[in-house]
Amino acid sequence: MARMKFLCDADRCIECNGCVTACKNANDVPWGVNRRRVITLNDGLPGEKSISVACMHCTDAPCAAVCPTDCFYTTTDGIVLHDKDLCIGCGYCFYACPFGAPQFPTTEAFGVRGKMDKCTFCAGGPDEPGTASEYEKYGANRIADGKLPACAEMCATKALLAGDGDLVADIYRNRMMSRDGRPQTWGWAKAYGAGA
Amino acid sequence: MSLRRSLLAVGAIALTVGLTGCYESSDVTRFEPGQYKGADDPLLAKLEDPEFRAELDQRFEGQRDR
């Protein structure tokens, strides 16, 4: 069975924010919530690097470990999803996540947190795929349609790879063999363990 | 005497009506740590379908560099 992973090739990312826009557009993400964002290290300096960051769908997801309502589940493909009907918006997952993936809409008064929203690998949630209720709560379910996550599919330079870990690693390995330098699988060790 | 009874009856009714607003449902959901308690995801069954998996894998293969 596949283990779905994201990998951002920092040498290819040109900080165009196409992935962010694609995600927002595909999932109709509410104002103030960024399921995906591009981080630039050493911005403006020679050798700056940009990385596209979202939920990494960790093997042993810390968000799921700390959730007091146990609203998280992991699909057989390793995609970490959650049930918004159970989420109470406590924010524990936000503090536990090393990637800052969980987002909370603050559309209510006094900064009251809404239900947590995060990248679903474009796999929706525990609703019938393709229904209006699923789209409203979780966004698009492109996986059920046999498609890649919108961010990866939209990436112009193919810096952002998504899919089975073996495939993603193979693509990246082939790239590294034609390049100088060391591989930079940013976030992989933290998300998938030291051996990843 | 009848006035006292009437007052008591009115008081009892007022108390009952007043306390109705203070009712709190004791029907709470208890969560066991570490066990997902939400609805089943129909996507999980779909992912088991070999034909669908092949379609998905083919789409993922499209990410390879040309």
Interface residues (C-beta under 8 A of the other chain):
Chain A: A2 A65 P68 T69 D70 C71 F72 Y73 T75 T76 D77 L81 H82 D83 D85 L86 A123 G124 G125 P126 D127 E128 P129 N141 I143 A144 G146 K147 L148 A152 K158 L161 A162 G163 D164 L167 V168 I171 N174 R175
Chain B: F31 E32 P33 G34 Q35 Y36 K37 G38 A39 D40 D41 P42 L43 L44 K46 L47 E48 F52 R53 E55 L56 D57 R59 F60 E61 G62 Q63 R64 D65
